[in-house]
C-alpha cells in the first residue's frame, strides 16, 4: 500500500539564485504529522559529449559543497522557460567550447528525491566541432578527454564519484559498444 503525504502548511525559509528552501508540514496516515525540509531546484542537464575518435569530454572543476575537485560530464542549471535540450546546447558550448550537430535525449532522473526537487536530464552529443570555452564569471574548469575504458576503470577506483557522470558514462558504454 502506498501512502501519500498531504501538505498542511508550506513555509518558505530561504530564496536564493540557485535554490530555495521550504519546510512542509505533512499529514501522515492515522492523523500523524511531520515536517519535511525541501530544497527546490529548477533542475539541470548533463551532456555525454563523444568526439569523433570516441573520447568522452569531462570537466575538471572544484566543487565547494564537497571541498574537492571532481571530474564531471559538462552540465548546468535550467534557466527559466528553457527547454532541457536548449540548456544542453548552451552548457556544452559554455563549458567546453564544443558545438554538436546531434543531441540525443537519454533519460531523466531525480538526484535525491528525499529532500530536493532537482531533476537532471541527460543528453548525448555527437558530431562535435571544437571552439573556445565561454565560461560564466567565477567559473573555472579544465576540459579533459578519456576513452570509455579509462572512465570505467576510474569509476571502479572511486576517482569519478559524481552520479550524473557515472550514469552518463554507463549509458555511453552501451552506445560505444554498438558503434564497434
Secondary structure, DSSP 8 states (H G I E B T S, - for coil): -----EEEEEEEEEE-SSEEEEEEEEEEGGGEEEEEEEEEE--EEEEEEB-TTS-EEEEEEEEGGGTEEEEE-EEEE--TT--HHHHHHHHHHHHH--EEEEEEEEEEEES-TTTB--EEEEEEEEEEE-------TT---EEEEE-HHHHHHHHHTTS---HHHHHHHHHHHHHHHHH-
